[in-house]
Amino acid sequence: MAEEGGKKQLLHLVFGGELKSLKSTEFRDLDGLDIVGIFPDYASALAAWKSKAQASVDNAHMRYYVVHLHRLLDPENGAKAGQN
C-alpha cells in the first residue's frame, strides 16, 4: 500500500512505560502504558520516540520503544535489508 506521493507505508508503533527493573523489559503497570501513536514511517516514529524519551529522562525506569509494525504485518517482505 503506497501513501500519497508513491512512498510505501511502513507503519511503526511508539509506546513506553515504567519498567519493573532496569535489567528487564517487563512493565510495572500494563494499564498505564503510554501509547504514543502509530506513524507512517520510521523517521516520524523516531522523532516521536526521541521527544518522549527526552521528556522522561529524569525517570531511569521509563522506557520508550519503536515497534516495526510493517514487519509484523508482512513478515516475508518487512525484514529485508535496507528497510527500517
Beta strands, then each sheet from edge to edge (+ up, - down):
strand 1: 12-18
strand 2: 34-39
strand 3: 62-67
sheet 1: 2+ 1- 3+
end
